[in-house]
């Protein structure tokens, strides 16, 4: 199927959600289901990674493990609070980005520390 046909199908579905009565509520339900599926996939991926790299995680120092798990936990909390932080305005969005930046730096720090010993 050519790209224009796929684009037309997506545009038609979007038109149905906006034009039909109750389409807004159906779209809210669909987005909630997609969000749940996305976070479930991330959780399953994290579970699989944990079991696959359990030996490497056990070989980390206590400090590295603390930073790793704290970064993951803080990122999870930031994603859970996304709606509230964005509703707070520009400062909330900046704080959300700062939290994710700190989490990313923590994960990067643990990775570089682990790689420097190997």
LINCOR-V232892 format. One line per field, one symbol per residue. ss: DSSP state (~ for helix, > for strand, _ for the rest). burial: + if it has 24 or more other C-alpha atoms within 12 Angstrom, else -. A space follows every 50 residues. Layout:
BEGIN
ss: ???
burial: ???
END
This chain:
BEGIN
ss: __~~~~~~~~~~~~~~~~~___~~~~~~~~~~~~~~~~~~~~~~~~~~~~ ~~_~~~~~___~~~~~~~~~~~~~~~~~~~_~~~~~~__~~~~~~~~~~~ ~~~~~~~~~~~~~~~~~_
burial: -------------------------------------------------- ---------+---++-++-+++-++--++----------------+--++ --++-++--+--------
END
